[in-house]
Amino acid sequence: MDRHADVLITGGLVLTMDDEDRAIPDGAVAVSGDVIAAVGDAAEFDGWRIDRTVDARGGIVMPGLINVHTHAAMTCFRGLADDLPLMTWLNDHIFPAEATLDREKVAAGTTLACAEMILSGTTCFCDMYLFEDAVAEMAHQAGMRAVVGEVLFDFPSPAYGPLHKGFEKTQALIDRWRGDPLIRVAVEPHSPYLCASDLMKKVRETAWKNDCLIVTHLSETRSEVEQIQKAYGRTPVAFMADLGLLGPRLLACHCVVLTEADQALLARYDVKVAHNPESNMKLASGVAPIPQLLAAGVCVGLGTDGCSSNNDLDMLLEMDTAAKLHKVTCLDPTVMDARTVLRMATIEGARALGLDTITGSLTPGKQADLIIVDTERPHLQPMFRPASHLVYSARGSDVVFVMIAGKVVMEKGALFTIDVDRAIREVNRIALDLHRFGTVPSR
């Protein structure tokens, strides 16, 4: 029998992140077209016809990282208004800055974000922002897998104007990208505190009609919880439950301030959670009860949030923060072990986005979304436990090879789908405009 692969990645430790968490010390991954054809010991591929062999040079071959919550175009606002309370940051600086955006600026910011993500090993991201048609286009051009959705508010948006136009834009996005191999569209109300009951009901109807994910910020701060309790007499999670929005197709981002009853509701309805530890720390929102949610069986993925509240899109650094934050908060070094956090950034992230049958693990038949981490570096030697190294020692710059849907998009620091220098120039031009508009704090 003639066995053929377009690409064979070999010569490294293969971490599959499959159900058995298989690790293959001298492993190989065969790719045919856009899918993984086979995974196994390197010796098993003797006799295969291989068009191209990629030598992992003793590094780690693993699934691409999955960023389950970000606002890609906010690379334009990186460092714009640091060290401020959330509502001051949002109302006095971010919203005014966003009012200056247009489709071209969002495209520029997204392109820079895609470059940053690919170079640090992220192959898939979930985005919520303005002018999301531009986000979808730029992600597709970059060769990235993405879940995108136009953010919906109760007030007019700089991207579409009145709310009914926002739903029209969402439907147009769904129709435009239906069936695309890389891009999926979600229905994305900003949050319960910026979206009243009627808007949320329309979200539910739109998502059900189109079989889409719903993505929203939920219970991010104490002030949000207090506001919703004052308005509706219940917590944001209970408010969403009353509207029939809790379910396995809901991705709830942040979930920092939760009662025990809230946690039980999230578990009961199989709601997925996006954990954003660095953003929550930087904005002093608090610490999400992630160990408790995991113990209750809630699927939790990992996200960076946007560059204006992080200030980077490096998922390897996010893993390190997630693990250590909960250890010190719980005063328990066994909490959030490396394996758990690594799965949050790969297969559990895929599950949170409804993509776990497509990506998130190195499994034959799934899409060939994978990376190589170069471990022949001083800060990664010696290597007793690979998962620990990836979570506690590695950084985005250690990623040397990225493949998405069988296409090599980065190798040895060279990006093949994005002109990085041009992306940097365009975002810096936007930064100059922000100074002229007076949206940058003087201090």
Residue pairs with C-beta under 8 A, 6 or more apart in sequence:
2 49
3 47
3 48
3 49
4 32
4 48
4 49
4 50
4 51
5 30
5 31
5 32
5 37
5 38
5 45
5 48
5 49
5 50
5 51
6 31
6 32
6 33
6 51
6 52
6 406
7 30
7 31
7 50
7 51
7 52
7 53
7 54
7 368
7 403
7 406
7 408
8 28
8 29
8 30
8 31
8 45
8 48
8 50
8 52
8 53
8 54
9 28
9 29
9 31
9 54
9 56
9 61
9 370
9 372
9 401
9 403
10 27
10 28
10 29
10 42
10 45
10 53
10 54
10 55
10 56
11 26
11 28
11 42
11 55
11 56
11 57
11 58
12 27
12 56
12 57
12 58
12 59
12 60
12 61
12 372
13 23
13 24
13 25
13 26
13 27
13 58
13 59
13 60
13 61
13 386
14 22
14 23
14 24
14 27
14 28
14 29
14 39
14 60
14 61
14 62
14 362
15 21
15 23
15 60
15 61
15 62
15 63
15 342
15 362
15 386
15 387
16 22
16 23
16 24
16 39
16 63
16 361
16 362
16 363
17 62
17 63
17 342
17 343
17 346
17 347
17 360
17 361
17 362
18 347
18 361
18 362
18 363
19 361
21 339
23 386
24 39
24 40
24 41
26 41
26 42
26 43
27 39
27 40
27 41
27 42
27 61
28 39
28 40
28 41
28 42
28 44
28 45
29 36
29 38
29 39
29 61
29 362
29 368
29 370
30 36
30 37
30 38
30 39
30 45
30 48
30 50
31 37
31 368
31 403
31 406
32 406
33 406
34 181
34 367
34 368
34 405
34 406
34 407
35 364
35 365
35 366
35 367
35 368
35 406
36 362
36 363
36 364
36 365
36 366
36 367
36 368
36 370
37 364
38 44
38 45
38 364
39 362
39 363
39 364
54 372
54 401
56 372
56 401
57 374
57 376
58 375
58 376
59 372
59 373
59 374
59 375
59 376
59 400
60 372
60 373
60 375
60 386
60 390
61 362
61 370
61 371
61 372
62 346
62 362
62 370
62 371
62 373
62 390
63 123
63 346
63 347
63 359
63 360
63 361
63 362
63 369
63 370
63 371
64 121
64 122
64 123
64 124
64 346
64 359
64 369
64 370
64 371
64 402
64 403
64 404
65 120
65 121
65 122
65 123
65 124
65 315
65 316
65 345
65 346
65 349
65 371
66 122
66 123
66 124
66 125
66 301
66 302
66 315
66 345
66 346
66 349
66 350
66 353
66 355
66 359
66 360
67 117
67 122
67 124
67 125
67 126
67 302
67 303
67 304
67 313
67 315
67 349
68 125
68 126
68 251
68 253
68 274
68 301
68 302
68 303
68 349
68 352
68 353
69 126
69 128
69 215
69 251
69 253
69 274
69 276
69 301
69 303
69 304
69 305
70 113
70 125
70 126
70 127
70 303
70 304
70 305
70 306
70 313
71 127
71 128
71 129
71 305
71 306
71 307
71 308
72 109
72 110
72 113
72 114
72 117
72 125
72 127
72 129
72 135
72 138
72 139
72 306
72 313
73 101
73 105
73 106
73 107
73 108
73 109
73 110
73 113
73 129
73 130
73 131
73 134
73 135
74 109
74 113
74 129
74 306
74 307
74 308
74 309
75 109
75 110
75 112
75 113
75 116
75 307
75 313
75 427
76 97
76 101
76 105
76 108
76 109
76 427
76 430
76 431
76 434
77 94
77 97
77 306
77 307
77 308
77 434
78 307
78 308
78 311
79 308
79 311
80 93
80 94
80 97
80 308
80 434
80 439
80 440
80 441
81 89
81 92
81 93
81 94
81 308
81 440
81 441
82 282
82 311
84 92
84 93
84 441
85 283
85 284
86 220
86 221
86 223
86 283
86 284
86 285
87 223
89 283
89 308
89 309
93 439
93 440
93 441
94 308
96 437
96 439
97 434
97 437
97 439
98 130
98 158
99 158
100 433
100 434
100 437
100 439
101 130
101 131
101 158
101 159
102 131
103 131
103 133
103 134
103 159
104 134
105 430
106 129
106 130
106 131
106 134
106 135
107 131
107 134
107 135
107 137
107 138
108 423
108 426
108 427
108 430
109 427
109 430
110 127
110 134
110 135
110 138
110 139
111 138
111 141
111 142
111 418
111 423
111 426
112 423
112 424
112 426
112 427
113 307
113 313
114 138
114 139
114 142
114 144
114 418
115 142
115 415
115 418
115 420
115 423
116 312
116 313
116 314
117 125
117 144
117 313
117 315
118 142
118 144
118 402
118 409
118 410
118 415
118 417
118 418
119 396
119 397
119 399
119 402
119 410
119 413
119 415
120 313
120 314
120 315
120 316
120 395
120 396
120 397
120 399
121 315
121 316
121 371
121 373
121 396
121 399
121 402
122 144
122 313
122 315
123 144
123 145
123 359
123 369
123 370
123 371
123 402
123 403
123 404
124 144
124 145
124 146
124 147
124 349
124 350
124 353
124 355
124 359
124 369
124 404
125 139
125 144
125 145
125 146
125 147
126 146
126 147
126 148
126 186
126 215
126 251
126 274
126 303
126 353
127 135
127 139
127 146
127 147
127 148
127 149
128 149
128 151
128 188
128 190
128 215
128 253
129 135
129 150
129 151
130 150
130 151
130 157
130 158
130 159
131 150
131 159
132 148
132 149
132 150
132 151
132 159
132 169
132 173
133 150
133 169
133 172
133 173
133 176
135 146
135 148
136 146
136 148
136 173
136 176
136 177
136 183
136 185
139 145
139 146
139 148
139 182
139 183
140 146
140 180
140 182
140 183
141 417
141 418
142 409
142 417
142 418
143 182
143 404
143 405
143 407
143 409
143 417
144 182
144 404
144 409
145 182
145 183
145 355
145 359
145 367
145 369
145 404
145 405
146 182
146 183
146 184
147 183
147 184
147 185
147 186
147 213
147 215
147 353
147 355
148 173
148 177
148 183
148 184
148 185
148 186
149 170
149 173
149 185
149 186
149 187
149 188
149 213
149 215
150 157
150 159
150 160
150 166
150 169
150 170
150 173
150 188
151 157
151 188
151 189
151 190
152 163
152 166
152 167
152 170
152 187
152 188
152 189
152 190
152 195
152 199
152 203
153 163
153 166
153 190
153 194
153 195
154 163
154 194
154 195
154 196
154 199
155 194
156 162
156 163
157 165
157 166
159 166
159 169
160 166
160 168
160 169
163 199
167 202
167 206
170 185
170 187
170 188
170 206
171 206
171 210
173 185
174 185
174 210
174 212
177 183
177 184
177 185
178 185
181 367
181 405
182 404
182 405
184 212
184 213
184 353
184 355
185 210
185 212
186 207
186 212
186 213
186 214
186 215
186 251
187 203
187 206
187 207
187 210
187 212
187 213
187 214
187 215
188 214
188 215
188 216
189 195
189 199
189 200
189 203
189 214
189 216
190 216
190 217
191 216
191 217
191 218
191 220
191 224
191 236
192 200
192 216
192 218
192 224
192 228
192 236
192 239
192 240
193 224
193 227
193 228
193 236
195 203
195 216
197 243
200 240
200 243
200 245
201 243
203 214
203 245
204 214
204 243
204 244
204 245
206 212
207 213
207 214
207 249
212 249
213 249
213 250
213 251
213 353
213 354
214 245
214 249
214 250
214 251
215 250
215 251
215 253
216 240
216 250
216 251
216 252
216 253
217 253
217 254
218 236
218 237
218 240
218 252
218 253
218 254
218 255
219 225
219 235
219 236
219 237
219 252
219 254
219 255
219 256
219 257
219 258
219 262
220 253
220 254
220 255
220 256
220 257
220 280
220 285
221 256
221 257
221 283
221 285
221 286
222 257
222 286
224 236
224 257
225 235
225 236
225 257
228 234
228 235
228 236
228 239
229 235
232 239
232 242
234 242
235 258
235 259
235 261
235 262
237 246
237 252
237 258
237 259
237 261
237 262
237 265
237 266
238 261
238 262
238 265
240 246
240 250
240 252
241 265
241 269
246 265
246 266
246 268
246 269
246 271
247 269
247 270
247 271
248 269
248 270
248 271
248 272
249 354
250 269
250 271
250 272
251 271
251 272
251 273
251 274
251 301
251 352
251 353
252 266
252 271
252 272
252 273
252 274
253 273
253 274
253 276
253 303
254 274
254 275
254 276
254 280
254 285
254 288
255 262
255 266
255 273
255 274
255 275
255 288
255 289
255 293
256 280
256 285
256 286
256 287
256 288
257 285
257 286
258 266
258 288
258 289
258 293
263 289
263 292
263 293
263 296
263 298
264 296
265 271
266 273
266 293
266 296
266 298
267 293
267 296
267 297
267 298
270 298
270 299
271 298
272 298
272 299
272 300
272 301
272 351
272 352
272 353
273 288
273 290
273 293
273 298
273 299
273 300
273 301
273 352
274 300
274 301
274 302
274 303
274 352
275 288
275 290
275 300
275 301
275 302
275 303
275 322
275 344
276 302
276 303
276 304
276 305
277 287
277 288
277 318
277 321
277 322
277 325
278 304
278 305
278 310
278 317
278 318
278 321
279 285
279 304
279 305
279 306
279 309
279 310
280 286
280 287
280 288
281 287
281 321
281 325
282 309
282 310
282 311
283 309
287 325
287 326
287 329
290 300
290 322
290 326
290 336
291 326
291 330
291 335
291 336
293 300
294 300
294 340
299 348
299 351
299 352
300 344
300 348
300 352
301 344
301 345
301 348
301 349
301 350
301 351
301 352
301 353
302 315
302 318
302 319
302 322
302 341
302 344
302 345
302 349
303 318
304 310
304 312
304 313
304 314
304 315
304 318
307 313
314 395
314 396
315 345
315 396
316 390
316 394
316 395
316 396
316 398
316 399
317 395
317 396
318 345
319 341
319 342
319 344
319 345
319 390
319 391
320 391
320 392
322 336
322 341
322 344
323 336
323 337
323 338
323 341
323 391
323 392
326 335
326 336
327 333
327 335
327 336
338 385
338 387
338 388
338 390
338 391
338 392
339 387
341 391
342 387
342 390
342 391
346 360
346 361
347 356
347 360
347 361
348 360
349 360
350 356
350 358
350 359
350 360
350 361
351 360
357 366
358 366
358 367
359 366
359 367
359 369
360 366
360 369
362 370
367 404
367 405
367 406
368 403
368 404
368 405
368 406
369 403
369 404
369 405
370 402
370 403
371 399
371 401
371 402
371 403
372 399
372 400
372 401
373 390
373 394
373 398
373 399
373 400
374 380
374 398
374 399
374 400
375 381
375 383
375 386
375 389
375 398
377 398
379 393
380 389
380 393
380 394
380 398
383 389
399 410
400 411
400 412
400 413
401 408
401 410
401 411
401 412
402 408
402 409
402 410
402 411
403 409
408 416
409 415
409 416
409 417
410 416
434 440
